[in-house]
Amino acid sequence: MSDNDRMIRLETDMAYLQDMVRELNDIVAQQQAMLTKLEKQNESLNKRIEDMDTEARPNRRPPHY
């Protein structure tokens, strides 16, 4: 294999690797956006659960006291 053939092979491999890195970066960015969205939903649901729990157990005595 000549030096020119090796150089072409290296450049080709480098182009494929750069493309793969771009694709992986896009996937990571999408996953981060989804994670952020899910974290917000989780916080919202936790707050709703806390609010429901507070409503279910008011801080007053039952009427028979």
SVG drawing of the C-alpha trace seen along z (x, -y; Angstrom):
<svg xmlns="http://www.w3.org/2000/svg" viewBox="-68 -23 72 25">
<polyline fill="none" stroke="black" stroke-width="0.4" points="0.0,0.0 1.5,-3.3 1.7,-6.4 -1.0,-8.0 -3.4,-5.1 -2.7,-5.2 -3.4,-8.9 -6.7,-8.5 -7.7,-5.7 -6.9,-7.8 -8.8,-10.8 -11.8,-8.5 -11.7,-7.0 -11.5,-10.5 -14.5,-11.6 -16.6,-8.7 -15.5,-9.3 -16.4,-13.0 -19.8,-12.1 -20.3,-9.5 -19.2,-12.1 -21.8,-14.6 -24.5,-12.0 -23.6,-11.0 -23.6,-14.6 -27.1,-15.1 -28.3,-12.0 -26.8,-13.3 -28.4,-16.7 -31.8,-15.1 -31.4,-12.9 -30.4,-15.9 -33.5,-17.8 -35.7,-14.8 -34.0,-14.4 -34.7,-18.0 -38.3,-17.7 -38.7,-14.5 -37.1,-16.2 -39.6,-19.1 -42.5,-16.6 -41.2,-14.7 -40.9,-17.9 -44.5,-18.8 -45.8,-15.4 -44.0,-15.4 -45.5,-18.8 -49.0,-17.5 -48.5,-14.5 -47.4,-16.6 -50.4,-19.0 -52.8,-16.0 -51.2,-14.6 -51.6,-17.9 -55.2,-18.2 -55.9,-14.6 -54.4,-15.3 -55.5,-18.8 -53.8,-20.2 -57.0,-20.3 -58.6,-18.0 -61.4,-15.7 -64.9,-17.0 -65.3,-14.5 -62.6,-16.1"/>
</svg>
